Amino acid sequence: MIAIVDYDIGNLGAVANMLERIGADCMITAEPSEIERADRIVLPGNGAFDACVRALRATGLVPLLERKVRQLGTPLLGICVGAQMLGRSSEEGSEPGLGWIDFSVRRFDATRGLRVPHMGWNDVRVDRPDHALVRGLPGDARFYFVHSYYIDADPSVVLLSADYGGRFAAAIAHGHIAGVQFHPEKSHRFGKHLLGNFAGRP
């Protein structure tokens, strides 16, 4: 069962709908006992970094998630701000991230002629085709983005990258902990493929 963490932020229903379309057993929940039983976890998020971090911590679920993910090795997928929270910090706010993967979050430089936020479809490059999350993604894969801040990570943890005034990390992973900057639940067949990989669906 895949637990979609409910802390009142994120496209919970859309994520659940996409997972159900690929035949995955999932549940939107804030119940510790249900998260305890889950064999995979999705951490969604949208909006402001600090608001997401504070809302997640207010649930009291962070120690449980720490144990499930970092100690017991339960696979986790962060989506959008849920992915950004996996790092150390963000230029968007002052709250510390979870620190589960070593990266920081930075703002796109609008002075370079970029429209901020970066919104819409963008092609991605597969940087680590061996990782299970991105295995089999077609060469024309593209995903739907809505963000003003991007993940600035060491190339060793970057699974997918995209170009917006320079290359940035579109998906990252350290072992079984992964995050995607885009919205797979809005990315049609490409999002379906990626979520199917996460769910372990054939």
C-alpha positions as CSV (number, residue, x, y, z in Angstrom):
1,M,0.0,0.0,0.0
2,I,1.2,3.5,-0.9
3,A,0.5,6.2,1.8
4,I,0.0,9.7,0.4
5,V,0.8,11.9,3.4
6,D,-2.0,14.3,4.2
7,Y,-0.9,17.5,5.9
8,D,-3.5,19.7,4.2
9,I,-1.1,20.7,1.4
10,G,-0.7,19.3,-2.1
11,N,-2.7,17.8,-5.0
12,L,-3.6,14.7,-2.9
13,G,-6.7,13.7,-4.9
14,A,-4.9,14.0,-8.3
15,V,-2.0,11.9,-7.1
16,A,-4.3,9.3,-5.7
17,N,-6.3,9.2,-9.0
18,M,-3.2,8.7,-11.1
19,L,-2.0,5.9,-8.8
20,E,-5.4,4.2,-8.9
21,R,-5.4,4.4,-12.7
22,I,-2.2,2.3,-12.9
23,G,-3.7,-0.2,-10.5
24,A,-1.8,0.8,-7.4
25,D,-3.3,0.4,-3.9
26,C,-3.0,3.8,-2.2
27,M,-4.5,5.9,0.6
28,I,-4.5,9.6,1.5
29,T,-3.8,9.6,5.2
30,A,-2.5,11.4,8.3
31,E,-3.0,8.3,10.5
32,P,0.3,7.0,12.0
33,S,-0.9,3.4,12.0
34,E,-1.7,3.6,8.3
35,I,1.6,5.2,7.4
36,E,3.3,2.5,9.6
37,R,1.8,-0.2,7.4
38,A,2.6,1.4,4.1
39,D,5.3,-0.1,1.9
40,R,5.8,3.1,-0.1
41,I,5.2,6.8,0.8
42,V,4.4,9.8,-1.3
43,L,5.1,13.3,0.2
44,P,3.2,15.9,-1.9
45,G,3.5,19.7,-1.6
46,N,2.8,22.9,-3.3
47,G,2.9,26.6,-2.4
48,A,5.5,28.1,-0.2
49,F,8.4,26.1,1.3
50,D,8.1,27.4,4.9
51,A,4.3,26.8,4.9
52,C,4.8,23.2,3.8
53,V,7.5,22.5,6.3
54,R,5.5,23.9,9.2
55,A,2.4,22.1,8.2
56,L,4.2,18.8,8.0
57,R,5.9,19.3,11.3
58,A,2.6,20.3,12.9
59,T,1.1,16.8,12.1
60,G,3.7,15.2,14.4
61,L,4.5,12.7,11.7
62,V,8.1,13.6,11.0
63,P,9.6,11.3,13.6
64,L,7.5,8.4,12.2
65,L,8.5,9.3,8.6
66,E,12.2,9.5,9.7
67,R,12.0,6.0,11.1
68,K,10.1,4.5,8.2
69,V,12.2,6.1,5.5
70,R,15.6,6.5,6.9
71,Q,15.9,3.6,9.3
72,L,13.5,1.0,7.8
73,G,14.2,1.9,4.1
74,T,10.7,2.5,3.0
75,P,10.7,4.1,-0.5
76,L,9.5,7.7,-0.5
77,L,8.7,10.0,-3.4
78,G,8.5,13.7,-2.8
79,I,6.5,15.8,-5.4
80,C,7.2,19.5,-6.1
81,V,7.7,21.2,-2.7
82,G,7.5,17.8,-1.2
83,A,10.7,17.1,-3.1
84,Q,12.3,20.4,-2.1
85,M,11.7,19.6,1.6
86,L,13.9,16.5,1.3
87,G,16.9,18.9,1.1
88,R,18.7,21.1,3.7
89,S,17.2,24.5,3.0
90,S,15.5,26.8,0.5
91,E,16.1,30.4,-0.5
92,E,12.3,30.8,-0.3
93,G,12.2,30.7,3.4
94,S,14.0,30.3,6.7
95,E,12.7,26.8,7.8
96,P,15.2,23.9,7.6
97,G,14.3,21.1,5.3
98,L,14.2,17.4,6.3
99,G,17.9,17.1,5.3
100,W,17.4,13.5,3.9
101,I,19.3,14.4,0.7
102,D,22.2,16.8,0.5
103,F,21.0,19.7,-1.7
104,S,19.7,23.3,-1.4
105,V,16.8,25.0,-3.2
106,R,17.4,28.3,-5.1
107,R,15.3,30.8,-6.9
108,F,15.3,31.1,-10.7
109,D,17.1,34.4,-11.7
110,A,14.4,36.5,-13.3
111,T,17.0,39.2,-14.2
112,R,18.3,36.9,-16.9
113,G,15.1,37.2,-18.9
114,L,13.4,34.2,-17.4
115,R,9.7,34.2,-16.7
116,V,9.3,33.2,-13.1
117,P,7.6,30.9,-12.2
118,H,8.7,28.3,-14.7
119,M,5.3,27.0,-15.8
120,G,4.2,24.4,-18.3
121,W,5.7,21.4,-20.2
122,N,9.4,20.9,-20.4
123,D,11.6,18.2,-21.9
124,V,13.8,16.2,-19.5
125,R,17.1,14.4,-19.9
126,V,17.6,11.1,-18.2
127,D,20.9,11.3,-16.3
128,R,20.7,8.0,-14.4
129,P,18.8,5.5,-16.6
130,D,19.8,2.7,-14.2
131,H,17.6,4.0,-11.4
132,A,14.3,2.2,-10.9
133,L,12.2,5.4,-10.8
134,V,13.1,6.5,-14.3
135,R,13.8,3.1,-15.9
136,G,12.3,2.8,-19.4
137,L,11.3,6.5,-19.7
138,P,11.1,7.3,-23.5
139,G,13.6,9.7,-25.0
140,D,10.9,12.2,-25.6
141,A,9.8,12.3,-22.0
142,R,8.4,15.7,-20.8
143,F,6.7,16.7,-17.6
144,Y,4.5,19.5,-16.3
145,F,6.3,22.1,-14.1
146,V,5.0,24.9,-11.9
147,H,7.8,26.4,-9.7
148,S,9.8,29.5,-9.0
149,Y,12.6,27.7,-7.1
150,Y,14.7,24.7,-8.2
151,I,16.7,22.0,-6.6
152,D,20.5,22.7,-6.8
153,A,22.0,19.2,-6.3
154,D,25.2,17.4,-6.9
155,P,25.1,15.5,-10.2
156,S,25.5,12.2,-8.4
157,V,21.9,12.4,-7.1
158,V,20.3,13.9,-10.2
159,L,18.0,11.4,-12.1
160,L,16.4,13.8,-14.6
161,S,17.4,17.3,-15.6
162,A,15.7,20.0,-17.5
163,D,16.8,23.3,-19.1
164,Y,15.4,26.7,-18.0
165,G,18.1,29.3,-18.3
166,G,20.5,26.5,-17.5
167,R,20.1,22.9,-16.4
168,F,18.5,22.1,-13.1
169,A,17.5,18.9,-11.3
170,A,14.0,17.8,-12.4
171,A,14.3,14.6,-10.3
172,I,16.7,13.5,-7.6
173,A,17.3,10.4,-5.6
174,H,19.6,9.0,-2.9
175,G,18.9,5.3,-2.7
176,H,15.3,4.7,-2.0
177,I,14.5,8.4,-1.2
178,A,13.5,10.3,-4.4
179,G,11.9,13.6,-5.4
180,V,10.5,15.1,-8.6
181,Q,10.2,18.9,-9.1
182,F,7.4,18.4,-11.7
183,H,3.9,17.2,-11.2
184,P,3.7,13.5,-12.4
185,E,-0.1,13.5,-11.7
186,K,-0.5,16.2,-14.4
187,S,2.0,14.8,-16.9
188,H,-0.2,12.2,-18.7
189,R,1.6,9.1,-20.0
190,F,5.0,10.2,-18.8
191,G,3.8,10.8,-15.2
192,K,1.9,7.5,-15.4
193,H,5.1,5.7,-16.4
194,L,7.1,7.3,-13.6
195,L,4.5,6.6,-10.9
196,G,4.2,3.1,-12.2
197,N,7.9,2.6,-11.7
198,F,7.6,4.0,-8.1
199,A,4.7,1.7,-7.4
200,G,6.5,-1.3,-8.8
201,R,3.8,-1.9,-11.4
202,P,4.8,-3.8,-14.6
